[in-house]
Structure formats: C-alpha cells, structure tokens
C-alpha cells in the first residue's frame, strides 16, 4: 500500500513540475541564455503573461473554490483557463507593440492560439492541458532549430503523459489530442508570423 502511495506522489510531483507555467519558465530561461531575449522589458512581459498569471490565477481560484490544483473536472476549468487565455493575448499584443523579435512574437502567438483552442475544446471535451503546454513548446523549439531542447521536451511529454494516465486524470485520446493541438497550432503560429513578415 505504501509503495502505491509513493508512486502516486512521484506522479503528482511530475504533473506539478511539468505543468505549462514551468515549461514556459524553461523556455524563457533558455531564450535568455541564448540572447534571444536580451532586454528586461521583454523578459518581464513574458514572465508575467506566460508564467506568473497562468500559475497564480488557476491556483488562487482552485484554492478559493476548493478544486484540485490541476482541475480534473472539465467544467471547473473554463473560468481560470479563460483568464489565462486573455492574458496570453495581452502578452501577444504587448510583444507586437514593443516590436519584439519574430521569435518572441511567435512564442506569444503560439501560447495564445494553443490556449484559445484548448479553451474552446474544453467547453465540450476534456483535453490534456499539460500535453498542450509541452507539445507546443517542443514544436516551437524544433521549428527554431533548438534540436536538443525539442528532444528534451519530447521526453518530458512522454513522462508527463504516463503520469497523467497513471493518476487517471486523462484517457489516452485526451492525451493524444493535447499533443496534436500543441503541434498543429504552434506550427500555424509559425506560418502566420514568418509568412506575414516575408510578404
């Protein structure tokens, strides 16, 4: 019995560590090390919009309403995910306003698109936000030529998918749909940003 409890705790830690805000933090630190993010304004905008708000607001609402932190019940997700998605679009608007690089606008657009699509699907069907939040950045890194980072996130996606399945938070189709959304809408974001700027 204790062994099962220990396994469950490990999978809960995996789910927490590899949630979307912490994956976004990894991206920001990686892009800062690489000098793609080279000014405080951009780093602040992205930190607030992609990390702090998506972490704080859902946790605050879950705490106030007595929900579990990862919102296993689909209907309870709508309000916090709506707030997070609005802030993704505000972040996108600020990156455009401050004329950030294509890489940064692409990042903000991909989070906005993935957030909106996940929210709309969540109105009728439960999808793995964890997997959207990993597959999107994985595709982002892949398209920009960060092969090692894309590979690391691919491994993290498998580990997280197993944990979410083990914890019975998602079925296999819900996990697969999360990956598909993250890949497709990040790629669409890439086409929008780089096609628009090449015309």
Backbone as a chain_set.jsonl record, in Angstrom:
{"seq": "XXXXXXXXXXXXXXXXXXXXXXXXXXXXXXXXXXXXXXXXXXXXXXXXXXXXXXXXXXXXXXXXXXXXXXXXXXXXXXXXXXXXXXXXXXXXXXXXXXXXXXXXXXXXXXXXXXXXXXXXXXXXXXXXXXXXXXXXXXXXXXXXXXXXXXXXXXXXXXXXXXXXXXXXXXXXXXXXXXXXXXXXXXXXXXXXXXXXXXX", "coords": {"N": [[0.838, -1.215, 0.0], [1.911, 1.241, 0.825], [3.857, 1.513, -1.114], [2.348, 2.029, -3.426], [1.289, 4.508, -2.708], [3.618, 6.018, -2.637], [4.353, 5.91, -5.334], [2.208, 7.262, -6.468], [2.591, 9.826, -5.375], [5.02, 10.52, -6.597], [4.196, 10.689, -9.281], [2.395, 12.769, -9.031], [4.133, 14.858, -8.366], [5.592, 14.965, -10.741], [3.56, 15.814, -12.48], [3.083, 18.361, -11.432], [5.582, 19.693, -11.663], [5.998, 19.66, -14.425], [3.978, 21.244, -15.456], [2.251, 23.696, -17.497], [3.047, 26.515, -16.877], [5.621, 26.185, -15.731], [7.008, 24.956, -17.766], [6.958, 27.048, -19.568], [8.567, 28.826, -18.169], [11.012, 27.494, -18.361], [11.429, 27.8, -21.13], [11.739, 30.612, -21.295], [14.053, 31.024, -19.755], [15.862, 29.556, -21.266], [15.838, 30.951, -23.723], [16.783, 33.372, -22.84], [19.381, 32.754, -22.003], [20.383, 32.141, -24.491], [20.359, 34.606, -25.632], [18.211, 35.414, -27.169], [16.108, 36.558, -25.892], [16.846, 39.594, -24.817], [16.457, 41.827, -23.296], [15.108, 43.593, -20.47], [12.433, 44.414, -20.49], [11.065, 42.772, -22.354], [11.528, 40.275, -21.166], [10.164, 40.622, -18.757], [7.494, 41.062, -19.595], [6.918, 38.565, -20.819], [7.384, 36.855, -18.666], [5.39, 37.583, -16.815], [3.034, 37.217, -18.353], [3.17, 34.569, -19.393], [4.074, 32.908, -17.396], [3.712, 33.76, -14.583], [0.958, 34.734, -14.274], [-0.513, 32.489, -15.452], [0.164, 30.612, -13.545], [-0.507, 31.632, -10.972], [-3.269, 32.577, -11.014], [-5.009, 30.273, -11.71], [-4.335, 28.612, -9.497], [-5.107, 30.205, -7.339], [-7.893, 30.45, -7.775], [-8.606, 27.76, -7.633], [-7.942, 27.234, -4.979], [-9.71, 28.987, -3.644], [-12.2, 27.997, -4.461], [-12.128, 25.384, -3.692], [-11.235, 23.425, -5.42], [-9.27, 20.807, -6.98], [-5.804, 21.348, -7.735], [-5.096, 20.836, -10.399], [-7.418, 20.779, -11.83], [-9.26, 18.436, -12.467], [-11.904, 18.045, -13.164], [-13.71, 18.84, -15.953], [-15.582, 20.997, -16.365], [-14.943, 22.844, -14.395], [-12.726, 24.105, -15.286], [-13.108, 26.185, -17.066], [-13.415, 28.996, -16.324], [-10.858, 29.733, -15.007], [-9.096, 29.06, -17.142], [-10.007, 30.7, -19.129], [-9.293, 33.236, -18.155], [-6.491, 32.947, -18.134], [-6.025, 32.588, -20.893], [-6.874, 35.054, -21.924], [-4.872, 36.69, -20.857], [-2.713, 35.591, -22.223], [-3.221, 36.591, -24.782], [-3.058, 39.324, -24.271], [-0.367, 39.458, -23.65], [0.674, 38.752, -26.156], [-0.202, 40.995, -27.637], [1.342, 42.992, -26.4], [3.939, 42.172, -27.072], [3.914, 42.631, -29.769], [3.387, 45.391, -29.8], [5.702, 46.416, -28.575], [7.478, 45.782, -30.493], [8.895, 43.323, -30.601], [11.176, 40.619, -31.373], [10.743, 38.277, -34.143], [10.878, 35.668, -33.142], [10.013, 35.959, -30.51], [7.429, 37.042, -30.778], [6.289, 34.935, -32.174], [6.402, 32.98, -30.164], [4.615, 34.086, -28.226], [2.28, 34.2, -29.768], [1.868, 31.494, -30.311], [1.298, 30.479, -27.762], [-1.056, 31.89, -27.282], [-2.758, 30.967, -29.345], [-2.81, 28.169, -28.848], [-3.843, 28.221, -26.271], [-6.409, 29.365, -26.693], [-7.633, 27.51, -28.459], [-7.554, 25.189, -26.878], [-9.185, 26.02, -24.783], [-11.667, 26.399, -26.099], [-12.205, 23.798, -26.973], [-12.38, 22.6, -24.502], [-14.854, 23.38, -23.639], [-16.603, 21.443, -24.427], [-15.247, 19.012, -24.376], [-12.799, 17.137, -22.607], [-9.419, 17.92, -22.578], [-5.885, 17.293, -22.506], [-4.24, 19.706, -20.923], [-1.715, 19.825, -19.912], [-0.238, 18.35, -21.818], [-0.654, 19.867, -24.117], [0.693, 22.131, -23.286], [3.294, 21.217, -23.308], [3.837, 19.975, -25.78], [3.437, 22.115, -27.525], [5.582, 24.07, -26.933], [7.678, 22.257, -27.477], [7.416, 21.922, -30.239], [7.802, 24.56, -30.979], [10.532, 24.97, -30.256], [11.653, 23.068, -31.972], [11.015, 24.068, -34.56], [12.513, 26.393, -34.546], [15.041, 25.455, -34.548], [16.24, 24.525, -32.23], [17.307, 21.82, -31.422], [18.094, 20.033, -29.352], [16.683, 20.973, -27.11], [14.078, 20.583, -28.033], [14.05, 17.818, -28.17], [14.425, 17.164, -25.474], [12.012, 18.15, -24.407], [10.287, 16.471, -25.747], [10.822, 14.013, -24.522], [10.002, 14.722, -21.944], [7.299, 15.068, -22.454], [6.419, 12.427, -22.905], [6.942, 11.296, -20.366], [5.281, 12.876, -18.74], [2.775, 12.374, -19.878], [2.466, 9.686, -19.214], [2.353, 9.906, -16.426], [0.031, 11.477, -16.064], [-1.841, 9.723, -17.094], [-1.51, 7.558, -15.369], [-2.372, 8.686, -12.975], [-4.995, 8.828, -13.548], [-6.078, 11.106, -14.592], [-6.475, 11.679, -17.195], [-7.657, 10.194, -20.257], [-6.225, 8.08, -22.83], [-6.92, 9.096, -25.488], [-7.451, 11.81, -24.819], [-4.952, 12.69, -24.006], [-3.468, 12.32, -26.358], [-4.828, 14.089, -28.013], [-4.113, 16.491, -26.805], [-1.385, 16.643, -27.464], [-1.555, 16.766, -30.27], [-2.969, 19.184, -30.669], [-1.106, 21.02, -29.568], [1.084, 20.723, -31.341], [0.015, 21.259, -33.951], [-1.172, 23.876, -33.785], [0.907, 25.433, -32.922], [2.569, 25.231, -35.101], [0.947, 26.461, -37.03], [0.971, 29.034, -35.952], [3.637, 29.662, -36.347], [3.72, 29.746, -39.18], [2.028, 31.942, -39.606], [3.432, 34.104, -38.375], [5.952, 34.104, -39.687], [5.331, 33.996, -42.401], [3.793, 36.306, -42.718], [5.714, 38.273, -42.2], [7.356, 37.939, -44.337], [6.07, 38.777, -46.547]], "CA": [[0.0, 0.0, 0.0], [2.825, 2.384, 0.903], [4.531, 1.609, -2.405], [1.412, 2.705, -4.328], [1.233, 5.912, -2.29], [4.87, 6.647, -3.076], [4.259, 6.057, -6.791], [1.24, 8.335, -6.73], [3.245, 11.097, -5.049], [6.005, 10.798, -7.661], [3.462, 11.137, -10.472], [1.842, 14.098, -8.725], [5.256, 15.793, -8.499], [5.859, 15.089, -12.182], [2.489, 16.648, -13.035], [3.264, 19.746, -10.975], [6.83, 20.252, -12.213], [5.905, 19.81, -15.872], [2.789, 21.996, -15.864], [2.534, 24.702, -18.523], [3.832, 27.685, -16.454], [7.027, 25.841, -15.5], [7.585, 24.737, -19.096], [7.17, 28.398, -20.107], [9.75, 29.362, -17.483], [12.161, 26.844, -19.011], [11.629, 28.47, -22.421], [12.26, 31.961, -21.072], [15.455, 30.922, -19.315], [16.656, 29.083, -22.42], [15.959, 32.045, -24.695], [17.622, 34.405, -22.225], [20.764, 32.259, -22.1], [20.743, 32.206, -25.911], [20.28, 36.033, -26.007], [17.026, 35.725, -27.965], [15.534, 37.575, -25.009], [18.033, 40.342, -24.384], [16.123, 43.062, -22.574], [14.282, 43.383, -19.28], [11.013, 44.63, -20.8], [10.56, 41.543, -22.976], [11.552, 39.204, -20.163], [9.102, 40.911, -17.793], [6.209, 40.815, -20.259], [6.736, 37.129, -20.991], [7.326, 36.223, -17.346], [4.066, 37.827, -16.236], [1.969, 36.668, -19.197], [3.262, 33.128, -19.679], [4.467, 32.129, -16.218], [3.121, 34.158, -13.299], [-0.514, 34.717, -14.34], [-1.015, 31.116, -15.605], [0.421, 29.847, -12.329], [-1.17, 32.206, -9.805], [-4.727, 32.667, -11.104], [-5.675, 28.975, -11.517], [-4.133, 28.129, -8.127], [-5.933, 31.045, -6.464], [-9.292, 30.071, -7.96], [-8.745, 26.394, -7.097], [-7.918, 27.353, -3.514], [-10.944, 29.648, -3.184], [-13.378, 27.183, -4.769], [-11.966, 24.029, -3.17], [-10.936, 22.492, -6.504], [-7.904, 20.306, -7.043], [-4.993, 22.329, -8.45], [-4.992, 20.554, -11.836], [-8.761, 20.83, -12.411], [-9.617, 17.189, -13.149], [-13.277, 18.145, -13.672], [-13.651, 19.723, -17.121], [-16.404, 22.206, -16.242], [-14.33, 23.817, -13.484], [-11.561, 24.703, -15.946], [-13.457, 27.232, -18.026], [-13.111, 30.339, -15.827], [-9.419, 30.013, -14.912], [-8.436, 28.979, -18.442], [-10.393, 31.916, -19.871], [-8.434, 34.316, -17.657], [-5.131, 32.698, -18.623], [-6.006, 32.817, -22.344], [-6.936, 36.515, -22.118], [-3.535, 37.226, -20.596], [-1.847, 35.188, -23.34], [-3.438, 37.536, -25.886], [-2.49, 40.605, -23.841], [1.082, 39.289, -23.826], [0.909, 38.835, -27.603], [-0.347, 42.392, -28.034], [2.493, 43.758, -25.901], [5.143, 41.823, -27.847], [3.784, 43.338, -31.058], [3.505, 46.826, -29.513], [7.106, 46.738, -28.302], [8.248, 45.347, -31.665], [9.819, 42.243, -30.243], [11.645, 39.815, -32.499], [9.813, 37.266, -34.643], [10.905, 34.51, -32.249], [9.219, 36.273, -29.316], [6.029, 37.151, -31.216], [5.902, 33.556, -32.465], [6.167, 32.326, -28.866], [3.387, 34.628, -27.638], [1.153, 33.796, -30.611], [1.622, 30.056, -30.142], [0.597, 30.302, -26.481], [-2.411, 32.425, -27.446], [-3.526, 30.05, -30.198], [-3.0, 26.908, -28.129], [-4.741, 28.494, -25.156], [-7.767, 29.574, -27.197], [-8.165, 26.246, -28.984], [-7.771, 24.301, -25.727], [-10.354, 26.537, -24.062], [-12.875, 26.121, -26.88], [-12.446, 22.352, -26.92], [-12.752, 22.267, -23.117], [-16.278, 23.648, -23.439], [-17.351, 20.213, -24.702], [-14.434, 17.792, -24.256], [-11.618, 17.328, -21.766], [-8.151, 17.711, -23.269], [-4.761, 17.45, -21.583], [-3.552, 20.996, -20.996], [-0.299, 19.518, -19.693], [0.396, 17.929, -23.072], [-0.645, 21.049, -24.996], [1.735, 23.016, -22.761], [4.625, 20.664, -23.574], [3.977, 19.743, -27.226], [3.575, 23.42, -28.186], [6.971, 24.496, -26.808], [8.533, 21.303, -28.178], [7.326, 22.287, -31.658], [8.435, 25.877, -31.071], [11.98, 24.761, -30.271], [12.008, 22.315, -33.185], [10.928, 24.956, -35.724], [13.57, 27.4, -34.472], [16.34, 24.796, -34.637], [16.77, 24.134, -30.912], [17.031, 20.386, -31.501], [18.26, 19.373, -28.057], [15.554, 21.378, -26.271], [12.889, 19.911, -28.555], [14.161, 16.414, -27.766], [14.186, 17.119, -24.014], [10.575, 18.317, -24.184], [9.639, 15.257, -26.242], [10.941, 13.048, -23.423], [9.139, 15.204, -20.858], [5.921, 14.803, -22.869], [6.138, 11.006, -22.64], [6.92, 11.096, -18.915], [4.086, 13.542, -18.206], [1.598, 11.636, -20.355], [2.352, 8.477, -18.393], [1.919, 10.32, -15.093], [-1.376, 11.897, -16.113], [-2.618, 8.5, -17.3], [-1.404, 6.788, -14.126], [-3.21, 9.353, -11.98], [-6.36, 8.78, -14.076], [-6.555, 12.458, -14.899], [-6.823, 11.717, -18.616], [-7.637, 8.984, -21.075], [-5.232, 8.166, -23.898], [-7.336, 10.055, -26.524], [-7.307, 13.182, -24.315], [-3.515, 12.983, -24.03], [-3.073, 12.43, -27.77], [-5.39, 15.341, -28.527], [-3.277, 17.576, -26.297], [-0.162, 16.692, -28.288], [-1.928, 17.205, -31.618], [-3.264, 20.626, -30.609], [0.144, 21.748, -29.359], [1.911, 20.689, -32.558], [-0.643, 21.906, -35.097], [-1.408, 25.318, -33.649], [2.211, 26.095, -32.865], [3.025, 25.308, -36.495], [0.144, 27.509, -37.67], [1.508, 30.306, -35.445], [4.918, 29.845, -37.059], [3.407, 30.17, -40.55], [1.458, 33.292, -39.55], [4.469, 35.09, -38.063], [7.05, 34.174, -40.658], [4.784, 34.318, -43.729], [3.401, 37.713, -42.656], [6.896, 39.13, -42.26], [8.081, 37.761, -45.593], [5.262, 39.347, -47.639]], "C": [[0.866, 1.255, 0.0], [3.533, 2.616, -0.416], [3.661, 2.331, -3.422], [1.295, 4.184, -3.996], [2.467, 6.669, -2.739], [4.85, 6.888, -4.577], [3.33, 7.205, -7.153], [1.856, 9.7, -6.461], [4.249, 11.493, -6.115], [5.295, 11.336, -8.894], [2.805, 12.5, -10.249], [2.92, 15.171, -8.823], [5.591, 16.039, -9.963], [4.827, 16.012, -12.82], [2.664, 18.116, -12.663], [4.466, 20.399, -11.648], [6.71, 20.535, -13.706], [4.594, 20.439, -16.323], [3.21, 23.16, -16.754], [3.347, 25.914, -18.039], [5.316, 27.377, -16.242], [7.746, 25.504, -16.807], [7.871, 26.091, -19.745], [8.391, 29.045, -19.463], [11.024, 28.778, -18.069], [12.481, 27.523, -20.348], [12.264, 29.836, -22.229], [13.722, 31.928, -20.651], [16.353, 30.485, -20.468], [16.877, 30.193, -23.43], [16.797, 33.195, -24.147], [19.094, 34.001, -22.301], [21.272, 32.399, -23.526], [20.732, 33.631, -26.466], [19.137, 36.357, -26.98], [16.165, 36.719, -27.202], [16.714, 38.329, -24.417], [17.71, 41.668, -23.713], [15.102, 42.76, -21.482], [12.796, 43.511, -19.577], [10.403, 43.356, -21.371], [10.483, 40.415, -21.962], [10.416, 39.391, -19.15], [7.726, 40.609, -18.368], [5.927, 39.318, -20.347], [6.618, 36.398, -19.651], [5.947, 36.377, -16.717], [2.99, 37.088, -17.021], [1.987, 35.171, -19.393], [3.556, 32.273, -18.454], [3.645, 32.497, -14.987], [1.597, 34.088, -13.308], [-1.047, 33.29, -14.506], [-0.769, 30.227, -14.388], [-0.459, 30.326, -11.174], [-2.7, 32.156, -9.899], [-5.427, 31.316, -10.961], [-5.516, 28.427, -10.103], [-5.002, 28.899, -7.141], [-7.404, 30.635, -6.544], [-9.549, 28.675, -7.39], [-8.803, 26.425, -5.576], [-9.226, 27.937, -2.989], [-12.169, 28.759, -3.361], [-13.292, 25.76, -4.22], [-11.743, 22.982, -4.242], [-9.531, 21.925, -6.32], [-7.106, 21.2, -7.982], [-4.942, 22.098, -9.957], [-6.348, 20.406, -12.521], [-9.139, 19.554, -13.168], [-11.04, 17.186, -13.716], [-13.321, 19.224, -14.749], [-14.381, 21.043, -16.906], [-15.777, 23.269, -15.34], [-13.165, 24.563, -14.133], [-11.88, 26.005, -16.687], [-13.061, 28.632, -17.545], [-11.603, 30.59, -15.715], [-8.701, 29.978, -16.254], [-8.802, 30.169, -19.319], [-9.509, 33.088, -19.459], [-7.014, 34.163, -18.198], [-5.037, 33.012, -20.112], [-6.075, 34.306, -22.666], [-5.555, 37.126, -21.901], [-2.519, 36.774, -21.637], [-1.981, 36.186, -24.486], [-2.939, 38.935, -25.53], [-0.975, 40.575, -24.014], [1.453, 39.391, -25.295], [0.837, 40.28, -28.072], [0.841, 43.246, -27.603], [3.767, 43.432, -26.673], [5.117, 42.494, -29.214], [3.996, 44.833, -30.852], [4.966, 47.237, -29.3], [8.052, 46.239, -29.393], [9.326, 44.326, -31.313], [10.189, 41.447, -31.495], [10.578, 38.806, -32.925], [9.736, 36.06, -33.707], [10.009, 34.727, -31.029], [7.736, 36.383, -29.67], [5.479, 35.764, -31.528], [5.58, 32.806, -31.177], [4.838, 32.776, -28.265], [2.157, 34.213, -28.438], [0.834, 32.32, -30.42], [0.91, 29.776, -28.821], [-0.847, 30.79, -26.582], [-3.295, 31.465, -28.233], [-3.82, 28.746, -29.466], [-3.961, 27.083, -26.952], [-6.184, 28.619, -25.608], [-8.393, 28.273, -27.681], [-8.463, 25.275, -27.841], [-9.007, 24.714, -24.933], [-11.639, 26.188, -24.79], [-13.218, 24.634, -26.854], [-12.929, 21.945, -25.53], [-14.214, 22.581, -22.798], [-17.107, 22.377, -23.597], [-16.579, 18.934, -24.391], [-13.193, 18.086, -23.426], [-10.36, 16.984, -22.553], [-7.024, 17.942, -22.27], [-4.029, 18.767, -21.818], [-2.05, 20.8, -20.753], [0.395, 19.202, -21.015], [0.391, 19.038, -24.118], [0.526, 21.944, -24.604], [3.147, 22.488, -22.929], [4.846, 20.497, -25.075], [4.122, 21.051, -27.998], [5.002, 23.934, -28.121], [7.964, 23.551, -27.495], [8.581, 21.639, -29.67], [7.983, 23.634, -31.905], [9.953, 25.733, -31.172], [12.42, 24.053, -31.55], [12.042, 23.239, -34.404], [12.017, 26.021, -35.727], [14.97, 26.774, -34.445], [16.996, 24.48, -33.305], [16.509, 22.632, -30.737], [17.089, 19.709, -30.13], [17.088, 19.698, -27.134], [14.26, 20.704, -26.72], [12.889, 18.442, -28.122], [13.882, 16.249, -26.274], [12.687, 17.22, -23.727], [9.778, 17.126, -24.708], [9.678, 14.173, -25.158], [10.023, 13.424, -22.261], [7.668, 14.931, -21.183], [5.531, 13.356, -22.582], [6.01, 10.733, -21.139], [5.636, 11.672, -18.315], [2.815, 12.819, -18.624], [1.383, 10.382, -19.509], [1.832, 8.822, -16.994], [0.449, 10.715, -15.07], [-2.3, 10.696, -16.299], [-2.647, 7.661, -16.022], [-2.329, 7.36, -13.049], [-4.694, 9.366, -12.354], [-6.955, 10.164, -14.283], [-7.023, 12.552, -16.348], [-6.847, 10.325, -19.214], [-6.565, 9.158, -22.148], [-5.658, 9.128, -25.015], [-7.18, 11.52, -26.09], [-5.849, 13.618, -24.323], [-3.036, 13.199, -25.456], [-3.595, 13.736, -28.363], [-4.588, 16.543, -28.042], [-2.013, 17.747, -27.111], [-0.476, 17.247, -29.675], [-2.208, 18.698, -31.651], [-1.972, 21.422, -30.496], [0.998, 21.82, -30.615], [1.277, 21.515, -33.669], [-0.732, 23.416, -34.937], [-0.128, 26.104, -33.39], [2.756, 26.243, -34.276], [2.253, 26.378, -37.26], [0.642, 28.889, -37.233], [2.814, 30.658, -36.148], [4.664, 30.367, -38.473], [2.878, 31.606, -40.572], [2.557, 34.324, -39.352], [5.483, 35.215, -39.183], [6.558, 34.416, -42.077], [4.438, 35.806, -43.768], [4.609, 38.623, -42.833], [7.689, 38.969, -43.547], [7.333, 38.367, -46.789], [5.631, 40.807, -47.851]], "O": [[0.594, 2.209, -0.728], [3.786, 3.757, -0.803], [4.158, 3.149, -4.196], [1.211, 5.021, -4.895], [2.38, 7.819, -3.168], [5.279, 7.942, -5.046], [3.63, 8.013, -8.032], [1.66, 10.632, -7.241], [4.328, 12.66, -6.498], [5.734, 12.321, -9.487], [2.679, 13.291, -11.185], [2.657, 16.272, -9.307], [5.843, 17.172, -10.374], [5.178, 16.89, -13.608], [2.423, 19.005, -13.48], [4.376, 21.523, -12.143], [7.251, 21.524, -14.201], [4.143, 20.199, -17.443], [4.374, 23.559, -16.764], [4.276, 26.316, -18.74], [6.172, 28.21, -16.538], [8.947, 25.739, -16.939], [8.902, 26.266, -20.394], [9.161, 29.731, -20.135], [12.009, 29.493, -18.253], [13.642, 27.787, -20.662], [13.221, 30.182, -22.923], [14.533, 32.716, -21.137], [17.467, 30.985, -20.624], [17.985, 30.359, -23.939], [17.448, 33.91, -24.909], [19.951, 34.823, -22.627], [22.435, 32.732, -23.753], [21.058, 33.845, -27.633], [19.099, 37.448, -27.551], [15.564, 37.615, -27.795], [17.482, 37.786, -23.623], [18.578, 42.531, -23.575], [14.339, 41.798, -21.569], [11.982, 42.801, -18.987], [9.346, 42.912, -20.922], [9.492, 39.686, -21.906], [9.783, 38.419, -18.739], [6.893, 39.979, -17.714], [4.841, 38.858, -19.996], [5.85, 35.445, -19.519], [5.4, 35.427, -16.157], [2.138, 36.416, -16.44], [0.932, 34.555, -19.544], [3.321, 31.064, -18.46], [2.962, 31.648, -14.414], [1.005, 33.448, -12.439], [-1.954, 32.9, -13.77], [-1.428, 29.199, -14.225], [-1.081, 29.518, -10.484], [-3.357, 31.732, -8.948], [-6.359, 31.206, -10.164], [-6.452, 27.84, -9.56], [-5.567, 28.315, -6.216], [-8.076, 30.49, -5.523], [-10.572, 28.434, -6.749], [-9.612, 25.731, -4.961], [-9.784, 27.445, -2.008], [-13.07, 28.759, -2.522], [-14.269, 25.014, -4.275], [-12.015, 21.8, -4.032], [-8.709, 22.49, -5.598], [-7.665, 21.755, -8.928], [-4.765, 23.048, -10.72], [-6.42, 19.957, -13.665], [-9.32, 19.591, -14.385], [-11.348, 16.422, -14.631], [-13.007, 20.385, -14.487], [-13.847, 22.103, -17.235], [-16.048, 24.459, -15.502], [-12.675, 25.548, -13.58], [-10.991, 26.83, -16.902], [-12.43, 29.379, -18.294], [-11.111, 31.569, -16.276], [-7.793, 30.775, -16.488], [-8.007, 30.599, -20.155], [-9.032, 33.842, -20.307], [-6.41, 35.13, -18.663], [-4.07, 33.637, -20.55], [-5.402, 34.77, -23.586], [-5.12, 37.98, -22.674], [-1.559, 37.494, -21.911], [-0.985, 36.584, -25.09], [-2.449, 39.655, -26.4], [-0.374, 41.548, -24.47], [2.436, 40.044, -25.645], [1.703, 40.742, -28.815], [1.293, 44.116, -28.348], [4.591, 44.317, -26.906], [6.157, 42.877, -29.751], [4.7, 45.475, -31.632], [5.404, 48.279, -29.789], [9.272, 46.27, -29.233], [10.493, 44.459, -31.682], [9.569, 41.602, -32.547], [9.641, 38.517, -32.18], [8.661, 35.497, -33.501], [9.333, 33.805, -30.571], [6.884, 35.875, -28.941], [4.338, 35.453, -31.188], [4.59, 32.077, -31.112], [4.031, 31.948, -27.843], [1.112, 33.909, -27.863], [-0.334, 31.936, -30.371], [0.017, 28.93, -28.764], [-1.755, 30.17, -26.028], [-4.429, 31.184, -27.845], [-4.957, 28.275, -29.467], [-4.784, 26.211, -26.672], [-7.084, 28.053, -24.988], [-9.541, 27.968, -27.356], [-9.503, 24.617, -27.838], [-9.774, 23.87, -24.472], [-12.599, 25.73, -24.171], [-14.384, 24.26, -26.727], [-13.776, 21.063, -25.39], [-14.75, 22.1, -21.8], [-18.169, 22.237, -22.991], [-17.184, 17.885, -24.167], [-12.608, 19.164, -23.533], [-10.247, 15.898, -23.122], [-7.182, 18.692, -21.306], [-3.292, 18.917, -22.793], [-1.222, 21.516, -21.316], [1.476, 19.718, -21.299], [1.321, 19.142, -24.917], [1.254, 22.449, -25.459], [4.108, 23.227, -22.717], [5.912, 20.835, -25.589], [4.834, 21.108, -29.0], [5.59, 24.213, -29.166], [8.976, 23.999, -28.034], [9.648, 21.639, -30.284], [8.644, 23.83, -32.925], [10.58, 26.304, -32.063], [13.443, 24.403, -32.139], [12.988, 23.198, -35.19], [12.407, 26.503, -36.79], [15.968, 27.487, -34.333], [18.193, 24.196, -33.258], [15.608, 22.229, -30.001], [16.222, 18.902, -29.796], [16.56, 18.815, -26.458], [13.442, 20.302, -25.891], [11.849, 17.896, -27.753], [13.194, 15.316, -25.86], [12.155, 16.472, -22.907], [8.715, 16.806, -24.175], [8.677, 13.499, -24.913], [9.358, 12.571, -21.672], [6.883, 14.602, -20.294], [4.44, 13.09, -22.076], [5.096, 10.035, -20.697], [4.987, 11.034, -17.486], [1.888, 12.666, -17.828], [0.255, 10.061, -19.136], [0.981, 8.12, -16.447], [-0.289, 10.332, -14.162], [-3.397, 10.65, -15.741], [-3.688, 7.123, -15.646], [-2.98, 6.619, -12.312], [-5.536, 9.843, -11.594], [-8.164, 10.367, -14.167], [-7.857, 13.39, -16.69], [-6.163, 9.41, -18.754], [-6.058, 10.261, -22.35], [-4.829, 9.919, -25.462], [-6.819, 12.372, -26.902], [-5.542, 14.775, -24.611], [-2.293, 14.14, -25.736], [-2.895, 14.407, -29.12], [-4.404, 17.508, -28.785], [-1.612, 18.87, -27.415], [0.253, 18.094, -30.191], [-1.744, 19.402, -32.548], [-1.761, 22.384, -31.235], [1.573, 22.865, -30.917], [1.931, 22.374, -34.261], [-0.399, 24.157, -35.862], [-0.086, 27.314, -33.617], [3.343, 27.273, -34.61], [2.838, 27.12, -38.05], [0.725, 29.808, -38.048], [3.055, 31.814, -36.497], [5.313, 31.316, -38.915], [3.236, 32.391, -41.45], [2.613, 35.315, -40.08], [5.833, 36.325, -39.583], [7.289, 34.985, -42.888], [4.754, 36.491, -44.741], [4.534, 39.63, -43.538], [8.59, 39.76, -43.827], [7.873, 38.463, -47.891], [5.065, 41.467, -48.722]]}, "num_chains": 1, "name": "protein.A"}
